[in-house]
């Protein structure tokens, strides 16, 4: 999405000229340096004054160069907080070794691919919340998932994804077991979204861990021999079957720079452990 246009000001716009009519401008012939202007004349406004408020009337400029070329899917607006619900994935050293091997090979087809900085499995689209709705939204989420227990899943199938706008491409590991548990979680998250009149998750979702991404639609380069070769790397990687099995232990909600963590239930000594923690980046 393009940045919001800046409002510009001119020291000699057509309206000023029309108002002035045949008046003589400051500095024109018949006036010498140092003399005071005639009553009907206007002094030029210094450039420093003209530009001191540039960009402030239309809100902040979304400079995609500051974040790898990514473009917002919705415009920034004061008081609006981008919000996302997901299951975090904690990467082990062996997982990062596999990722390095996959990225190295994928970059022979799409050199601009870069590694993800953090890993997760989405349970919602990115939506916009007003600031005063964040805590009620998180409380509603907590209430909806209060009865869910931790579960095991496997993500070992390479798949290529794009965002809805086709402005970014992702290499991901798709979930091949545990899919039903994720669907149950999404059903509850969707109910919360509906309560707040927000968009629900996709129909027939493909739950996955995104590994790498690039700007633009790179499916043509990656769906074919590249995809098959990447899957071969996964299948042949040492202990990949165990490596790519993981536990969903918590649900996390990110809203702006705040993170709300909701641990899934763990039966311990006959007691169900529940809670919610808050982090701020």
Protein Blocks (a to p, Z undefined) as FASTA:
>chain_A
ZZdddddddfbbfklmmmnmmaccehiahiaehiacdfkbccdddfklmmmmgoklnopa
ddfklngoiacfbdcdehiacddddddddddfklmmmmmmmmmmmmmmmmmbccdfbdcd
dfbdcddddfklmmmmmmmmmmmmmmpccdddddfbdcddddfkopaccdddddfehklm
mmmmmmmmmmmmmmnopacddehiaddddfbdcedjfklmmncjkmmmmmmmmmmpghkl
mmmgccdfbdcddehjaccdddddddeehiacdddddddZZ
